Amino acid sequence: MIRSYQAALFVVLSACYADPRAYDGVPRCGAENYQSLLGRKSDVLERVELPKSARILRSDDAISFDFSPDRLTIDVDDQEFIASVTCR
């Protein structure tokens, strides 16, 4: 039972994996459209329409390390300021 669960989990996670070495360096998530958010309080995100695939990460969040050049990622620091807006 455990082996079949592990195998299924491996298949699911493998399907989500994108090799960062294959990335051509061209951002595809539209991060350039959200650079004006840098340095602002994170509550501004409640009034901004973000792509469905976007994720907002805080320092204590558990995250996956899969790389996706199509996913907008917004990092919020410990003081609740937007620290970075990237595709990853």
C-alpha positions as CSV (number, residue, x, y, z in Angstrom):
1,M,0.0,0.0,0.0
2,I,2.7,2.5,0.9
3,R,4.7,1.7,-2.2
4,S,1.7,2.4,-4.5
5,Y,1.1,5.6,-2.6
6,Q,4.7,6.7,-3.1
7,A,4.7,5.7,-6.7
8,A,1.5,7.7,-7.3
9,L,3.0,10.7,-5.5
10,F,6.1,10.5,-7.6
11,V,4.1,10.5,-10.8
12,V,2.1,13.5,-9.7
13,L,5.2,15.5,-8.6
14,S,7.1,14.5,-11.7
15,A,4.4,15.9,-13.9
16,C,4.7,19.3,-12.1
17,Y,8.5,19.5,-12.4
18,A,10.0,21.8,-15.0
19,D,13.8,21.6,-15.5
20,P,15.2,25.1,-14.8
21,R,18.1,24.3,-17.2
22,A,15.6,24.3,-20.0
23,Y,14.5,27.8,-19.2
24,D,15.5,30.2,-22.0
25,G,15.6,33.3,-19.7
26,V,12.4,34.9,-21.1
27,P,9.9,35.6,-18.3
28,R,6.4,34.5,-19.2
29,C,4.4,35.4,-16.1
30,G,4.0,39.1,-16.6
31,A,6.1,40.2,-13.6
32,E,7.0,43.4,-15.4
33,N,3.4,44.5,-15.0
34,Y,3.5,44.3,-11.2
35,Q,6.9,45.9,-10.4
36,S,5.1,49.0,-9.1
37,L,4.1,46.8,-6.1
38,L,7.6,46.6,-4.8
39,G,8.1,48.2,-1.4
40,R,4.3,48.6,-0.8
41,K,2.4,47.0,2.1
42,S,1.0,43.6,1.2
43,D,-2.6,44.7,1.8
44,V,-2.5,46.3,-1.6
45,L,-2.7,42.8,-3.1
46,E,-6.3,42.6,-2.0
47,R,-7.1,45.3,-4.6
48,V,-4.9,43.9,-7.4
49,E,-6.1,41.4,-9.9
50,L,-3.4,38.7,-10.1
51,P,-3.2,35.7,-12.5
52,K,-4.8,32.5,-11.2
53,S,-1.4,30.8,-11.1
54,A,0.1,33.6,-8.9
55,R,1.4,32.8,-5.5
56,I,2.1,35.1,-2.6
57,L,4.9,33.8,-0.3
58,R,5.7,34.9,3.2
59,S,8.9,34.0,5.0
60,D,7.3,31.3,7.1
61,D,5.4,29.7,4.3
62,A,6.2,26.2,3.2
63,I,6.8,26.2,-0.5
64,S,7.6,23.8,-3.3
65,F,10.8,24.4,-5.2
66,D,9.5,23.5,-8.6
67,F,10.4,26.1,-11.2
68,S,7.7,27.6,-13.4
69,P,8.6,30.6,-15.6
70,D,4.8,31.0,-16.1
71,R,4.0,31.5,-12.4
72,L,4.0,35.0,-10.9
73,T,5.6,34.8,-7.4
74,I,5.3,37.7,-5.0
75,D,7.5,37.6,-1.9
76,V,6.3,39.4,1.2
77,D,8.9,40.1,4.0
78,D,8.4,39.9,7.8
79,Q,7.1,43.5,8.0
80,E,4.5,42.7,5.3
81,F,6.2,44.7,2.6
82,I,6.4,43.3,-1.0
83,A,10.1,42.4,-1.4
84,S,10.1,40.9,-4.9
85,V,7.9,40.2,-7.9
86,T,9.3,37.4,-10.1
87,C,8.5,34.6,-12.4
88,R,9.4,31.3,-10.8
